[in-house]
Amino acid sequence: MDATSHKVFCTIVPPHVLDKLAQSEDERLSGPARRTLEHDSLQRTRRRITALRGVAAPLGTPSETPRRTIFDAEHQETIPGRKVHSEGDQPTQDATVNRAHAGLGATFDLFLKVYGRHSIDDAGLPLNATVHYGENYDNAFWDGERMVFGDGDNDLFLDFTIPVDVIGHELTHGVVQHTANLEYYGQSGALNESVADVFGSLIKQYTLGQTADQADWLIGAGLLGPNVDRGEALRSMKAPGTAYDDDVLGKDPQPATMDDYVRTSRDNGGVHINSGIPNHAFYLLATALGGNAWERAGHIWYDTLTGGELASDADFKDFARLTVEAARARFGEGAELEAVLKAWSSVGVPTS
């Protein structure tokens, strides 16, 4: 990683969800949410300071196998924590440790076997993760160097290692960091979040052997706890805005098209909200092409991310135009190109 990379702090649960919970009169709901928000705000400040220092990360050695290490924070806000599992170790008695290990491996496998990428940085970066972070910590995050998972509060959120797409999502932020390095604000930030959702979903589909038609296109399915009455996930790529509509969590605010684009100064300019638009474009492309979404549709997105033309401050139009060029370069003037053009047109993003 060069000195200009933005080592942003990226969480899976959007601030607007935690803000809603923090306003609850029920301390059981508001307490964990407030503590999580306070923690995340502090971590974002630390990440900005670290990024300004421009410290280069050590390069690894490319390998066909991952190098995973899992640490246990033992419910403290300490990173990395106590080392509890290394590559090659037998499964432990701790299901959270085992899920983290498997999720890191699933992410490594997709990027290597489908896209020829050797770990997050394409240079064999070791994959480190910390589990059991904090007390009732309602989030998971990529801090620029490692994955960190909270256990949730077991009321609104369960263990954050449960959905493999959450693990894949956060690690993909690392891939973005080492490639296009999309700035985490406004439309470039929404693209950063969307790319993480896209590959998080592809990692789940690849692991389960699902075609585009078989996939649920949900991000974080299985994460919501027993006190969420009306919700199935954090986001839906198939139908943005429908993942939850709950008295406690509120209503999913994601738009599916530019007609409903949300202009806000919160959440870094709505990065977790407006990501629904490019998310939906990818869903439309993948289902139009059919088959395994990680193949044709995934290659177009990966080529766009890694092709060297995507600026760090790119907006939706920039990204859309480059996906058209990537489709044409890889597949020619065929069905893939037509499907890309139609997908972006359907969500209201111009490609020229």
Secondary structure, 3 states (H helix, E strand, C coil): CCCCCCCCCEECCCHHHHHHHHCCCCHHHHHHHHHHHHHHHHHHHHHHHHHHHCCCCCCCCCCCCCCEEEEECCCCCCCCCEEEEECCCCCCCCHHHHHHHHHHHHHHHHHHHHHCCCCCCCCCCCEEEEEEECCCCCCEEECCCCEEEECCCCCCECCCCCCHHHHHHHHHHHHHHCCCCCCCCHHHHHHHHHHHHHHHHHHHHHHHCCCCCCCCCEECCCCECCCCCCECCCEECCCCCCCEEECCCEECCCCCCHHHCCCCCCHHHHCCCCCHHHHHHHHHHHHHHCCCCCCHHHHHHHHHHHCCCCCCCCCHHHHHHHHHHHHHHHHCCCHHHHHHHHHHHHCCCCCC
